[in-house]
Amino acid sequence: MFGDRVYHYGSHDREGGYTFCMDDYVVYSAPVNDLSDWRCEGVSYRAEQDPYYPKYKYMYATDVVKGNDGRYYLYYCMSGDYGYGGYCCKR
């Protein structure tokens, strides 16, 4: 919650994709006093914006914090298909 709104940062999966969180994050928000009034705020971050994309192309475990400078920061994990740190956990 920031100010008088609740925010939900969810992954936006790829149609026909073979796993989750392959494309981007989408933000939804609602007033604190009316959680039935949700609106889509749009895409906040795309996988291809990450400097390691496409080697690591799965985004998950988001969090957003407000910094001391008043700006909002999105944190996420990014991993690849297989091997050490891979999303699919095959070794």
PDB file with one MODEL, atoms N, CA, C and O in Angstrom:
MODEL        1
ATOM      1  N   MET A   1       0.850  -1.167   0.000  1.00  0.00           N
ATOM      2  CA  MET A   1       0.000   0.000   0.000  1.00  0.00           C
ATOM      3  C   MET A   1       0.900   1.235   0.000  1.00  0.00           C
ATOM      4  O   MET A   1       1.844   1.336   0.784  1.00  0.00           O
ATOM      5  N   PHE A   2       0.594   2.145  -0.872  1.00  0.00           N
ATOM      6  CA  PHE A   2       1.280   3.425  -0.933  1.00  0.00           C
ATOM      7  C   PHE A   2       0.218   4.505  -0.969  1.00  0.00           C
ATOM      8  O   PHE A   2      -0.638   4.511  -1.854  1.00  0.00           O
ATOM      9  N   GLY A   3       0.270   5.422  -0.007  1.00  0.00           N
ATOM     10  CA  GLY A   3      -0.736   6.477   0.047  1.00  0.00           C
ATOM     11  C   GLY A   3      -2.110   5.901   0.304  1.00  0.00           C
ATOM     12  O   GLY A   3      -2.294   5.109   1.229  1.00  0.00           O
ATOM     13  N   ASP A   4      -3.068   6.291  -0.502  1.00  0.00           N
ATOM     14  CA  ASP A   4      -4.453   5.836  -0.311  1.00  0.00           C
ATOM     15  C   ASP A   4      -4.851   4.730  -1.290  1.00  0.00           C
ATOM     16  O   ASP A   4      -6.040   4.488  -1.497  1.00  0.00           O
ATOM     17  N   ARG A   5      -3.856   4.049  -1.900  1.00  0.00           N
ATOM     18  CA  ARG A   5      -4.134   2.971  -2.854  1.00  0.00           C
ATOM     19  C   ARG A   5      -3.351   1.710  -2.498  1.00  0.00           C
ATOM     20  O   ARG A   5      -2.249   1.775  -1.953  1.00  0.00           O
ATOM     21  N   VAL A   6      -3.940   0.573  -2.816  1.00  0.00           N
ATOM     22  CA  VAL A   6      -3.292  -0.727  -2.706  1.00  0.00           C
ATOM     23  C   VAL A   6      -2.827  -1.106  -4.102  1.00  0.00           C
ATOM     24  O   VAL A   6      -3.574  -0.948  -5.067  1.00  0.00           O
ATOM     25  N   TYR A   7      -1.594  -1.607  -4.223  1.00  0.00           N
ATOM     26  CA  TYR A   7      -1.041  -1.974  -5.523  1.00  0.00           C
ATOM     27  C   TYR A   7      -0.718  -3.463  -5.555  1.00  0.00           C
ATOM     28  O   TYR A   7      -0.218  -4.031  -4.584  1.00  0.00           O
ATOM     29  N   HIS A   8      -1.012  -4.071  -6.682  1.00  0.00           N
ATOM     30  CA  HIS A   8      -0.704  -5.488  -6.905  1.00  0.00           C
ATOM     31  C   HIS A   8       0.165  -5.580  -8.162  1.00  0.00           C
ATOM     32  O   HIS A   8      -0.237  -5.143  -9.240  1.00  0.00           O
ATOM     33  N   TYR A   9       1.359  -6.154  -8.007  1.00  0.00           N
ATOM     34  CA  TYR A   9       2.286  -6.325  -9.126  1.00  0.00           C
ATOM     35  C   TYR A   9       2.281  -7.798  -9.498  1.00  0.00           C
ATOM     36  O   TYR A   9       2.776  -8.638  -8.746  1.00  0.00           O
ATOM     37  N   GLY A  10       1.731  -8.102 -10.640  1.00  0.00           N
ATOM     38  CA  GLY A  10       1.629  -9.491 -11.074  1.00  0.00           C
ATOM     39  C   GLY A  10       2.353  -9.731 -12.379  1.00  0.00           C
ATOM     40  O   GLY A  10       2.519  -8.824 -13.195  1.00  0.00           O
ATOM     41  N   SER A  11       2.783 -10.969 -12.563  1.00  0.00           N
ATOM     42  CA  SER A  11       3.451 -11.311 -13.815  1.00  0.00           C
ATOM     43  C   SER A  11       2.421 -11.440 -14.929  1.00  0.00           C
ATOM     44  O   SER A  11       1.260 -11.770 -14.687  1.00  0.00           O
ATOM     45  N   HIS A  12       2.851 -11.183 -16.111  1.00  0.00           N
ATOM     46  CA  HIS A  12       2.008 -11.268 -17.298  1.00  0.00           C
ATOM     47  C   HIS A  12       2.638 -12.340 -18.178  1.00  0.00           C
ATOM     48  O   HIS A  12       3.669 -12.108 -18.809  1.00  0.00           O
ATOM     49  N   ASP A  13       2.024 -13.495 -18.218  1.00  0.00           N
ATOM     50  CA  ASP A  13       2.593 -14.632 -18.915  1.00  0.00           C
ATOM     51  C   ASP A  13       2.453 -14.509 -20.426  1.00  0.00           C
ATOM     52  O   ASP A  13       1.633 -13.739 -20.925  1.00  0.00           O
ATOM     53  N   ARG A  14       3.252 -15.269 -21.135  1.00  0.00           N
ATOM     54  CA  ARG A  14       3.234 -15.295 -22.594  1.00  0.00           C
ATOM     55  C   ARG A  14       2.214 -16.321 -23.070  1.00  0.00           C
ATOM     56  O   ARG A  14       2.233 -17.468 -22.622  1.00  0.00           O
ATOM     57  N   GLU A  15       1.331 -15.924 -23.967  1.00  0.00           N
ATOM     58  CA  GLU A  15       0.368 -16.863 -24.535  1.00  0.00           C
ATOM     59  C   GLU A  15       1.126 -17.945 -25.291  1.00  0.00           C
ATOM     60  O   GLU A  15       1.961 -17.650 -26.146  1.00  0.00           O
ATOM     61  N   GLY A  16       0.830 -19.192 -24.972  1.00  0.00           N
ATOM     62  CA  GLY A  16       1.526 -20.307 -25.593  1.00  0.00           C
ATOM     63  C   GLY A  16       2.898 -20.570 -25.003  1.00  0.00           C
ATOM     64  O   GLY A  16       3.614 -21.447 -25.488  1.00  0.00           O
ATOM     65  N   GLY A  17       3.285 -19.832 -23.967  1.00  0.00           N
ATOM     66  CA  GLY A  17       4.585 -20.029 -23.325  1.00  0.00           C
ATOM     67  C   GLY A  17       4.633 -21.361 -22.598  1.00  0.00           C
ATOM     68  O   GLY A  17       3.594 -21.956 -22.314  1.00  0.00           O
ATOM     69  N   TYR A  18       5.835 -21.828 -22.297  1.00  0.00           N
ATOM     70  CA  TYR A  18       5.970 -23.134 -21.651  1.00  0.00           C
ATOM     71  C   TYR A  18       6.190 -23.039 -20.148  1.00  0.00           C
ATOM     72  O   TYR A  18       6.346 -24.064 -19.483  1.00  0.00           O
ATOM     73  N   THR A  19       6.206 -21.832 -19.604  1.00  0.00           N
ATOM     74  CA  THR A  19       6.294 -21.664 -18.161  1.00  0.00           C
ATOM     75  C   THR A  19       5.707 -20.293 -17.805  1.00  0.00           C
ATOM     76  O   THR A  19       5.167 -19.604 -18.670  1.00  0.00           O
ATOM     77  N   PHE A  20       5.811 -19.910 -16.557  1.00  0.00           N
ATOM     78  CA  PHE A  20       5.222 -18.667 -16.078  1.00  0.00           C
ATOM     79  C   PHE A  20       6.199 -17.492 -16.152  1.00  0.00           C
ATOM     80  O   PHE A  20       7.406 -17.689 -16.288  1.00  0.00           O
ATOM     81  N   CYS A  21       5.683 -16.301 -16.063  1.00  0.00           N
ATOM     82  CA  CYS A  21       6.463 -15.069 -15.903  1.00  0.00           C
ATOM     83  C   CYS A  21       7.475 -14.836 -17.015  1.00  0.00           C
ATOM     84  O   CYS A  21       8.620 -14.482 -16.732  1.00  0.00           O
ATOM     85  N   MET A  22       7.093 -15.023 -18.252  1.00  0.00           N
ATOM     86  CA  MET A  22       8.047 -14.908 -19.353  1.00  0.00           C
ATOM     87  C   MET A  22       8.085 -13.521 -19.991  1.00  0.00           C
ATOM     88  O   MET A  22       9.021 -13.232 -20.737  1.00  0.00           O
ATOM     89  N   ASP A  23       7.120 -12.664 -19.733  1.00  0.00           N
ATOM     90  CA  ASP A  23       7.047 -11.413 -20.480  1.00  0.00           C
ATOM     91  C   ASP A  23       7.245 -10.144 -19.657  1.00  0.00           C
ATOM     92  O   ASP A  23       8.230  -9.432 -19.847  1.00  0.00           O
ATOM     93  N   ASP A  24       6.329  -9.859 -18.755  1.00  0.00           N
ATOM     94  CA  ASP A  24       6.390  -8.572 -18.073  1.00  0.00           C
ATOM     95  C   ASP A  24       5.587  -8.580 -16.782  1.00  0.00           C
ATOM     96  O   ASP A  24       4.922  -9.559 -16.440  1.00  0.00           O
ATOM     97  N   TYR A  25       5.669  -7.469 -16.083  1.00  0.00           N
ATOM     98  CA  TYR A  25       4.867  -7.250 -14.888  1.00  0.00           C
ATOM     99  C   TYR A  25       3.792  -6.217 -15.185  1.00  0.00           C
ATOM    100  O   TYR A  25       4.047  -5.197 -15.826  1.00  0.00           O
ATOM    101  N   VAL A  26       2.590  -6.499 -14.707  1.00  0.00           N
ATOM    102  CA  VAL A  26       1.457  -5.599 -14.874  1.00  0.00           C
ATOM    103  C   VAL A  26       1.029  -5.147 -13.485  1.00  0.00           C
ATOM    104  O   VAL A  26       1.056  -5.930 -12.535  1.00  0.00           O
ATOM    105  N   VAL A  27       0.636  -3.889 -13.370  1.00  0.00           N
ATOM    106  CA  VAL A  27       0.255  -3.328 -12.075  1.00  0.00           C
ATOM    107  C   VAL A  27      -1.248  -3.039 -12.049  1.00  0.00           C
ATOM    108  O   VAL A  27      -1.810  -2.486 -12.995  1.00  0.00           O
ATOM    109  N   TYR A  28      -1.875  -3.427 -10.947  1.00  0.00           N
ATOM    110  CA  TYR A  28      -3.274  -3.096 -10.688  1.00  0.00           C
ATOM    111  C   TYR A  28      -3.324  -2.336  -9.376  1.00  0.00           C
ATOM    112  O   TYR A  28      -2.496  -2.558  -8.492  1.00  0.00           O
ATOM    113  N   SER A  29      -4.294  -1.439  -9.247  1.00  0.00           N
ATOM    114  CA  SER A  29      -4.440  -0.712  -7.983  1.00  0.00           C
ATOM    115  C   SER A  29      -5.916  -0.494  -7.673  1.00  0.00           C
ATOM    116  O   SER A  29      -6.775  -0.539  -8.552  1.00  0.00           O
ATOM    117  N   ALA A  30      -6.176  -0.258  -6.394  1.00  0.00           N
ATOM    118  CA  ALA A  30      -7.533   0.020  -5.922  1.00  0.00           C
ATOM    119  C   ALA A  30      -7.445   0.976  -4.739  1.00  0.00           C
ATOM    120  O   ALA A  30      -6.462   0.963  -3.999  1.00  0.00           O
ATOM    121  N   PRO A  31      -8.473   1.805  -4.559  1.00  0.00           N
ATOM    122  CA  PRO A  31      -8.497   2.674  -3.377  1.00  0.00           C
ATOM    123  C   PRO A  31      -8.592   1.823  -2.105  1.00  0.00           C
ATOM    124  O   PRO A  31      -9.283   0.804  -2.087  1.00  0.00           O
ATOM    125  N   VAL A  32      -7.915   2.234  -1.073  1.00  0.00           N
ATOM    126  CA  VAL A  32      -7.933   1.501   0.196  1.00  0.00           C
ATOM    127  C   VAL A  32      -9.354   1.354   0.721  1.00  0.00           C
ATOM    128  O   VAL A  32      -9.691   0.327   1.311  1.00  0.00           O
ATOM    129  N   ASN A  33     -10.181   2.355   0.516  1.00  0.00           N
ATOM    130  CA  ASN A  33     -11.547   2.315   1.058  1.00  0.00           C
ATOM    131  C   ASN A  33     -12.556   1.653   0.121  1.00  0.00           C
ATOM    132  O   ASN A  33     -13.742   1.611   0.448  1.00  0.00           O
ATOM    133  N   ASP A  34     -12.126   1.132  -1.038  1.00  0.00           N
ATOM    134  CA  ASP A  34     -13.037   0.441  -1.961  1.00  0.00           C
ATOM    135  C   ASP A  34     -12.269  -0.587  -2.782  1.00  0.00           C
ATOM    136  O   ASP A  34     -11.883  -0.321  -3.920  1.00  0.00           O
ATOM    137  N   LEU A  35     -12.051  -1.755  -2.202  1.00  0.00           N
ATOM    138  CA  LEU A  35     -11.272  -2.790  -2.870  1.00  0.00           C
ATOM    139  C   LEU A  35     -12.044  -3.508  -3.972  1.00  0.00           C
ATOM    140  O   LEU A  35     -11.567  -4.506  -4.512  1.00  0.00           O
ATOM    141  N   SER A  36     -13.221  -3.013  -4.306  1.00  0.00           N
ATOM    142  CA  SER A  36     -13.953  -3.549  -5.458  1.00  0.00           C
ATOM    143  C   SER A  36     -13.704  -2.711  -6.716  1.00  0.00           C
ATOM    144  O   SER A  36     -14.205  -3.046  -7.789  1.00  0.00           O
ATOM    145  N   ASP A  37     -12.939  -1.634  -6.591  1.00  0.00           N
ATOM    146  CA  ASP A  37     -12.721  -0.691  -7.693  1.00  0.00           C
ATOM    147  C   ASP A  37     -11.282  -0.772  -8.222  1.00  0.00           C
ATOM    148  O   ASP A  37     -10.527   0.196  -8.123  1.00  0.00           O
ATOM    149  N   TRP A  38     -10.907  -1.926  -8.783  1.00  0.00           N
ATOM    150  CA  TRP A  38      -9.556  -2.133  -9.291  1.00  0.00           C
ATOM    151  C   TRP A  38      -9.410  -1.544 -10.679  1.00  0.00           C
ATOM    152  O   TRP A  38     -10.357  -1.544 -11.466  1.00  0.00           O
ATOM    153  N   ARG A  39      -8.214  -1.039 -10.980  1.00  0.00           N
ATOM    154  CA  ARG A  39      -7.915  -0.567 -12.329  1.00  0.00           C
ATOM    155  C   ARG A  39      -6.523  -1.046 -12.723  1.00  0.00           C
ATOM    156  O   ARG A  39      -5.639  -1.210 -11.881  1.00  0.00           O
ATOM    157  N   CYS A  40      -6.353  -1.263 -14.015  1.00  0.00           N
ATOM    158  CA  CYS A  40      -5.056  -1.679 -14.534  1.00  0.00           C
ATOM    159  C   CYS A  40      -4.214  -0.434 -14.759  1.00  0.00           C
ATOM    160  O   CYS A  40      -4.629   0.486 -15.464  1.00  0.00           O
ATOM    161  N   GLU A  41      -3.024  -0.408 -14.153  1.00  0.00           N
ATOM    162  CA  GLU A  41      -2.110   0.724 -14.303  1.00  0.00           C
ATOM    163  C   GLU A  41      -1.156   0.524 -15.477  1.00  0.00           C
ATOM    164  O   GLU A  41      -0.418   1.438 -15.844  1.00  0.00           O
ATOM    165  N   GLY A  42      -1.173  -0.669 -16.066  1.00  0.00           N
ATOM    166  CA  GLY A  42      -0.341  -0.950 -17.225  1.00  0.00           C
ATOM    167  C   GLY A  42       0.897  -1.761 -16.884  1.00  0.00           C
ATOM    168  O   GLY A  42       1.058  -2.237 -15.760  1.00  0.00           O
ATOM    169  N   VAL A  43       1.755  -1.907 -17.861  1.00  0.00           N
ATOM    170  CA  VAL A  43       2.992  -2.670 -17.712  1.00  0.00           C
ATOM    171  C   VAL A  43       4.025  -1.794 -16.994  1.00  0.00           C
ATOM    172  O   VAL A  43       4.262  -0.649 -17.379  1.00  0.00           O
ATOM    173  N   SER A  44       4.630  -2.356 -15.948  1.00  0.00           N
ATOM    174  CA  SER A  44       5.642  -1.598 -15.208  1.00  0.00           C
ATOM    175  C   SER A  44       7.062  -1.966 -15.624  1.00  0.00           C
ATOM    176  O   SER A  44       7.977  -1.154 -15.496  1.00  0.00           O
ATOM    177  N   TYR A  45       7.249  -3.194 -16.125  1.00  0.00           N
ATOM    178  CA  TYR A  45       8.601  -3.625 -16.498  1.00  0.00           C
ATOM    179  C   TYR A  45       8.500  -4.822 -17.432  1.00  0.00           C
ATOM    180  O   TYR A  45       7.707  -5.735 -17.203  1.00  0.00           O
ATOM    181  N   ARG A  46       9.306  -4.811 -18.481  1.00  0.00           N
ATOM    182  CA  ARG A  46       9.330  -5.905 -19.453  1.00  0.00           C
ATOM    183  C   ARG A  46      10.628  -6.705 -19.305  1.00  0.00           C
ATOM    184  O   ARG A  46      11.680  -6.153 -18.981  1.00  0.00           O
ATOM    185  N   ALA A  47      10.533  -8.005 -19.547  1.00  0.00           N
ATOM    186  CA  ALA A  47      11.704  -8.882 -19.416  1.00  0.00           C
ATOM    187  C   ALA A  47      12.871  -8.383 -20.253  1.00  0.00           C
ATOM    188  O   ALA A  47      14.013  -8.423 -19.796  1.00  0.00           O
ATOM    189  N   GLU A  48      12.610  -7.914 -21.467  1.00  0.00           N
ATOM    190  CA  GLU A  48      13.705  -7.490 -22.335  1.00  0.00           C
ATOM    191  C   GLU A  48      14.429  -6.242 -21.841  1.00  0.00           C
ATOM    192  O   GLU A  48      15.461  -5.874 -22.402  1.00  0.00           O
ATOM    193  N   GLN A  49      13.914  -5.584 -20.805  1.00  0.00           N
ATOM    194  CA  GLN A  49      14.612  -4.442 -20.219  1.00  0.00           C
ATOM    195  C   GLN A  49      15.764  -4.890 -19.319  1.00  0.00           C
ATOM    196  O   GLN A  49      16.661  -4.102 -19.019  1.00  0.00           O
ATOM    197  N   ASP A  50      15.740  -6.155 -18.888  1.00  0.00           N
ATOM    198  CA  ASP A  50      16.799  -6.666 -18.029  1.00  0.00           C
ATOM    199  C   ASP A  50      18.067  -6.863 -18.858  1.00  0.00           C
ATOM    200  O   ASP A  50      17.997  -7.412 -19.958  1.00  0.00           O
ATOM    201  N   PRO A  51      19.222  -6.428 -18.356  1.00  0.00           N
ATOM    202  CA  PRO A  51      20.457  -6.535 -19.139  1.00  0.00           C
ATOM    203  C   PRO A  51      20.875  -7.971 -19.453  1.00  0.00           C
ATOM    204  O   PRO A  51      21.651  -8.184 -20.385  1.00  0.00           O
ATOM    205  N   TYR A  52      20.383  -8.963 -18.703  1.00  0.00           N
ATOM    206  CA  TYR A  52      20.746 -10.352 -18.944  1.00  0.00           C
ATOM    207  C   TYR A  52      19.728 -11.115 -19.795  1.00  0.00           C
ATOM    208  O   TYR A  52      19.903 -12.304 -20.057  1.00  0.00           O
ATOM    209  N   TYR A  53      18.679 -10.439 -20.218  1.00  0.00           N
ATOM    210  CA  TYR A  53      17.692 -11.072 -21.093  1.00  0.00           C
ATOM    211  C   TYR A  53      18.312 -11.236 -22.478  1.00  0.00           C
ATOM    212  O   TYR A  53      18.980 -10.301 -22.921  1.00  0.00           O
ATOM    213  N   PRO A  54      18.146 -12.337 -23.193  1.00  0.00           N
ATOM    214  CA  PRO A  54      17.273 -13.475 -22.949  1.00  0.00           C
ATOM    215  C   PRO A  54      17.923 -14.658 -22.231  1.00  0.00           C
ATOM    216  O   PRO A  54      17.276 -15.692 -22.066  1.00  0.00           O
ATOM    217  N   LYS A  55      19.181 -14.539 -21.801  1.00  0.00           N
ATOM    218  CA  LYS A  55      19.804 -15.657 -21.082  1.00  0.00           C
ATOM    219  C   LYS A  55      18.957 -16.033 -19.869  1.00  0.00           C
ATOM    220  O   LYS A  55      18.681 -17.209 -19.636  1.00  0.00           O
ATOM    221  N   TYR A  56      18.555 -15.040 -19.112  1.00  0.00           N
ATOM    222  CA  TYR A  56      17.648 -15.248 -17.986  1.00  0.00           C
ATOM    223  C   TYR A  56      16.348 -14.566 -18.355  1.00  0.00           C
ATOM    224  O   TYR A  56      16.300 -13.342 -18.480  1.00  0.00           O
ATOM    225  N   LYS A  57      15.297 -15.344 -18.531  1.00  0.00           N
ATOM    226  CA  LYS A  57      14.075 -14.765 -19.076  1.00  0.00           C
ATOM    227  C   LYS A  57      12.819 -15.016 -18.253  1.00  0.00           C
ATOM    228  O   LYS A  57      11.716 -14.780 -18.746  1.00  0.00           O
ATOM    229  N   TYR A  58      12.946 -15.481 -17.030  1.00  0.00           N
ATOM    230  CA  TYR A  58      11.771 -15.708 -16.191  1.00  0.00           C
ATOM    231  C   TYR A  58      11.831 -14.779 -14.993  1.00  0.00           C
ATOM    232  O   TYR A  58      12.777 -14.836 -14.207  1.00  0.00           O
ATOM    233  N   MET A  59      10.846 -13.941 -14.852  1.00  0.00           N
ATOM    234  CA  MET A  59      10.802 -12.981 -13.748  1.00  0.00           C
ATOM    235  C   MET A  59       9.803 -13.481 -12.711  1.00  0.00           C
ATOM    236  O   MET A  59       8.723 -13.955 -13.063  1.00  0.00           O
ATOM    237  N   TYR A  60      10.162 -13.377 -11.443  1.00  0.00           N
ATOM    238  CA  TYR A  60       9.246 -13.795 -10.382  1.00  0.00           C
ATOM    239  C   TYR A  60       9.650 -13.150  -9.064  1.00  0.00           C
ATOM    240  O   TYR A  60      10.697 -12.510  -8.967  1.00  0.00           O
ATOM    241  N   ALA A  61       8.810 -13.326  -8.056  1.00  0.00           N
ATOM    242  CA  ALA A  61       9.048 -12.849  -6.687  1.00  0.00           C
ATOM    243  C   ALA A  61       9.242 -11.334  -6.636  1.00  0.00           C
ATOM    244  O   ALA A  61      10.268 -10.855  -6.153  1.00  0.00           O
ATOM    245  N   THR A  62       8.279 -10.596  -7.122  1.00  0.00           N
ATOM    246  CA  THR A  62       8.393  -9.136  -7.149  1.00  0.00           C
ATOM    247  C   THR A  62       8.181  -8.517  -5.778  1.00  0.00           C
ATOM    248  O   THR A  62       7.530  -9.088  -4.903  1.00  0.00           O
ATOM    249  N   ASP A  63       8.741  -7.353  -5.625  1.00  0.00           N
ATOM    250  CA  ASP A  63       8.482  -6.513  -4.463  1.00  0.00           C
ATOM    251  C   ASP A  63       8.739  -5.070  -4.890  1.00  0.00           C
ATOM    252  O   ASP A  63       9.572  -4.805  -5.757  1.00  0.00           O
ATOM    253  N   VAL A  64       8.028  -4.165  -4.283  1.00  0.00           N
ATOM    254  CA  VAL A  64       8.197  -2.735  -4.572  1.00  0.00           C
ATOM    255  C   VAL A  64       8.375  -2.016  -3.248  1.00  0.00           C
ATOM    256  O   VAL A  64       7.647  -2.263  -2.287  1.00  0.00           O
ATOM    257  N   VAL A  65       9.349  -1.126  -3.212  1.00  0.00           N
ATOM    258  CA  VAL A  65       9.583  -0.327  -2.010  1.00  0.00           C
ATOM    259  C   VAL A  65       9.704   1.137  -2.406  1.00  0.00           C
ATOM    260  O   VAL A  65      10.066   1.468  -3.535  1.00  0.00           O
ATOM    261  N   LYS A  66       9.397   1.990  -1.464  1.00  0.00           N
ATOM    262  CA  LYS A  66       9.593   3.424  -1.661  1.00  0.00           C
ATOM    263  C   LYS A  66      10.926   3.795  -1.040  1.00  0.00           C
ATOM    264  O   LYS A  66      11.141   3.586   0.154  1.00  0.00           O
ATOM    265  N   GLY A  67      11.825   4.346  -1.853  1.00  0.00           N
ATOM    266  CA  GLY A  67      13.148   4.710  -1.385  1.00  0.00           C
ATOM    267  C   GLY A  67      13.143   6.009  -0.599  1.00  0.00           C
ATOM    268  O   GLY A  67      12.154   6.741  -0.588  1.00  0.00           O
ATOM    269  N   ASN A  68      14.259   6.284   0.057  1.00  0.00           N
ATOM    270  CA  ASN A  68      14.413   7.526   0.812  1.00  0.00           C
ATOM    271  C   ASN A  68      14.312   8.756  -0.084  1.00  0.00           C
ATOM    272  O   ASN A  68      14.039   9.858   0.391  1.00  0.00           O
ATOM    273  N   ASP A  69      14.535   8.559  -1.383  1.00  0.00           N
ATOM    274  CA  ASP A  69      14.461   9.670  -2.336  1.00  0.00           C
ATOM    275  C   ASP A  69      13.039   9.907  -2.854  1.00  0.00           C
ATOM    276  O   ASP A  69      12.825  10.779  -3.695  1.00  0.00           O
ATOM    277  N   GLY A  70      12.058   9.124  -2.351  1.00  0.00           N
ATOM    278  CA  GLY A  70      10.667   9.294  -2.759  1.00  0.00           C
ATOM    279  C   GLY A  70      10.291   8.518  -4.008  1.00  0.00           C
ATOM    280  O   GLY A  70       9.121   8.481  -4.388  1.00  0.00           O
ATOM    281  N   ARG A  71      11.278   7.894  -4.652  1.00  0.00           N
ATOM    282  CA  ARG A  71      11.004   7.089  -5.842  1.00  0.00           C
ATOM    283  C   ARG A  71      10.629   5.665  -5.432  1.00  0.00           C
ATOM    284  O   ARG A  71      10.957   5.216  -4.334  1.00  0.00           O
ATOM    285  N   TYR A  72       9.932   4.961  -6.338  1.00  0.00           N
ATOM    286  CA  TYR A  72       9.528   3.578  -6.091  1.00  0.00           C
ATOM    287  C   TYR A  72      10.441   2.644  -6.876  1.00  0.00           C
ATOM    288  O   TYR A  72      10.758   2.898  -8.038  1.00  0.00           O
ATOM    289  N   TYR A  73      10.861   1.555  -6.220  1.00  0.00           N
ATOM    290  CA  TYR A  73      11.794   0.621  -6.822  1.00  0.00           C
ATOM    291  C   TYR A  73      11.178  -0.774  -6.884  1.00  0.00           C
ATOM    292  O   TYR A  73      10.663  -1.287  -5.891  1.00  0.00           O
ATOM    293  N   LEU A  74      11.243  -1.378  -8.079  1.00  0.00           N
ATOM    294  CA  LEU A  74      10.748  -2.727  -8.308  1.00  0.00           C
ATOM    295  C   LEU A  74      11.923  -3.696  -8.205  1.00  0.00           C
ATOM    296  O   LEU A  74      12.931  -3.529  -8.891  1.00  0.00           O
ATOM    297  N   TYR A  75      11.793  -4.702  -7.352  1.00  0.00           N
ATOM    298  CA  TYR A  75      12.793  -5.750  -7.222  1.00  0.00           C
ATOM    299  C   TYR A  75      12.184  -7.049  -7.732  1.00  0.00           C
ATOM    300  O   TYR A  75      10.989  -7.289  -7.558  1.00  0.00           O
ATOM    301  N   TYR A  76      12.995  -7.880  -8.357  1.00  0.00           N
ATOM    302  CA  TYR A  76      12.509  -9.161  -8.860  1.00  0.00           C
ATOM    303  C   TYR A  76      13.678 -10.128  -8.988  1.00  0.00           C
ATOM    304  O   TYR A  76      14.840  -9.723  -8.967  1.00  0.00           O
ATOM    305  N   CYS A  77      13.359 -11.397  -9.120  1.00  0.00           N
ATOM    306  CA  CYS A  77      14.344 -12.428  -9.423  1.00  0.00           C
ATOM    307  C   CYS A  77      14.231 -12.744 -10.907  1.00  0.00           C
ATOM    308  O   CYS A  77      13.143 -12.680 -11.479  1.00  0.00           O
ATOM    309  N   MET A  78      15.343 -13.081 -11.524  1.00  0.00           N
ATOM    310  CA  MET A  78      15.353 -13.425 -12.952  1.00  0.00           C
ATOM    311  C   MET A  78      16.224 -14.654 -13.101  1.00  0.00           C
ATOM    312  O   MET A  78      17.341 -14.687 -12.583  1.00  0.00           O
ATOM    313  N   SER A  79      15.727 -15.678 -13.807  1.00  0.00           N
ATOM    314  CA  SER A  79      16.524 -16.891 -13.983  1.00  0.00           C
ATOM    315  C   SER A  79      16.343 -17.453 -15.381  1.00  0.00           C
ATOM    316  O   SER A  79      15.477 -17.017 -16.139  1.00  0.00           O
ATOM    317  N   GLY A  80      17.174 -18.425 -15.703  1.00  0.00           N
ATOM    318  CA  GLY A  80      17.126 -19.077 -17.006  1.00  0.00           C
ATOM    319  C   GLY A  80      16.497 -20.447 -16.922  1.00  0.00           C
ATOM    320  O   GLY A  80      15.908 -20.818 -15.907  1.00  0.00           O
ATOM    321  N   ASP A  81      16.630 -21.194 -18.004  1.00  0.00           N
ATOM    322  CA  ASP A  81      15.968 -22.497 -18.109  1.00  0.00           C
ATOM    323  C   ASP A  81      16.514 -23.550 -17.150  1.00  0.00           C
ATOM    324  O   ASP A  81      15.782 -24.068 -16.307  1.00  0.00           O
ATOM    325  N   TYR A  82      17.804 -23.866 -17.282  1.00  0.00           N
ATOM    326  CA  TYR A  82      18.351 -25.022 -16.589  1.00  0.00           C
ATOM    327  C   TYR A  82      19.693 -24.694 -15.959  1.00  0.00           C
ATOM    328  O   TYR A  82      20.255 -23.620 -16.175  1.00  0.00           O
ATOM    329  N   GLY A  83      20.194 -25.634 -15.178  1.00  0.00           N
ATOM    330  CA  GLY A  83      21.508 -25.466 -14.571  1.00  0.00           C
ATOM    331  C   GLY A  83      21.438 -24.665 -13.290  1.00  0.00           C
ATOM    332  O   GLY A  83      20.355 -24.420 -12.757  1.00  0.00           O
ATOM    333  N   TYR A  84      22.581 -24.262 -12.802  1.00  0.00           N
ATOM    334  CA  TYR A  84      22.667 -23.530 -11.549  1.00  0.00           C
ATOM    335  C   TYR A  84      21.829 -22.261 -11.636  1.00  0.00           C
ATOM    336  O   TYR A  84      22.036 -21.444 -12.533  1.00  0.00           O
ATOM    337  N   GLY A  85      20.900 -22.091 -10.727  1.00  0.00           N
ATOM    338  CA  GLY A  85      20.037 -20.916 -10.713  1.00  0.00           C
ATOM    339  C   GLY A  85      18.910 -20.982 -11.712  1.00  0.00           C
ATOM    340  O   GLY A  85      18.175 -20.007 -11.866  1.00  0.00           O
ATOM    341  N   GLY A  86      18.747 -22.089 -12.391  1.00  0.00           N
ATOM    342  CA  GLY A  86      17.698 -22.205 -13.401  1.00  0.00           C
ATOM    343  C   GLY A  86      16.320 -22.348 -12.794  1.00  0.00           C
ATOM    344  O   GLY A  86      16.150 -22.953 -11.735  1.00  0.00           O
ATOM    345  N   TYR A  87      15.351 -21.790 -13.470  1.00  0.00           N
ATOM    346  CA  TYR A  87      13.976 -21.796 -12.998  1.00  0.00           C
ATOM    347  C   TYR A  87      13.407 -23.213 -12.966  1.00  0.00           C
ATOM    348  O   TYR A  87      12.636 -23.557 -12.069  1.00  0.00           O
ATOM    349  N   CYS A  88      13.789 -24.033 -13.944  1.00  0.00           N
ATOM    350  CA  CYS A  88      13.216 -25.363 -14.076  1.00  0.00           C
ATOM    351  C   CYS A  88      13.888 -26.390 -13.164  1.00  0.00           C
ATOM    352  O   CYS A  88      13.424 -27.525 -13.059  1.00  0.00           O
ATOM    353  N   CYS A  89      14.974 -25.995 -12.507  1.00  0.00           N
ATOM    354  CA  CYS A  89      15.680 -26.808 -11.502  1.00  0.00           C
ATOM    355  C   CYS A  89      16.270 -28.095 -12.038  1.00  0.00           C
ATOM    356  O   CYS A  89      16.505 -29.011 -11.250  1.00  0.00           O
ATOM    357  N   LYS A  90      16.520 -28.219 -13.319  1.00  0.00           N
ATOM    358  CA  LYS A  90      17.181 -29.418 -13.859  1.00  0.00           C
ATOM    359  C   LYS A  90      18.685 -29.222 -13.752  1.00  0.00           C
ATOM    360  O   LYS A  90      19.196 -28.151 -14.082  1.00  0.00           O
ATOM    361  N   ARG A  91      19.377 -30.212 -13.309  1.00  0.00           N
ATOM    362  CA  ARG A  91      20.822 -30.112 -13.118  1.00  0.00           C
ATOM    363  C   ARG A  91      21.531 -31.091 -14.028  1.00  0.00           C
ATOM    364  O   ARG A  91      22.760 -31.163 -14.019  1.00  0.00           O
TER     365      ARG A  91
ENDMDL
END
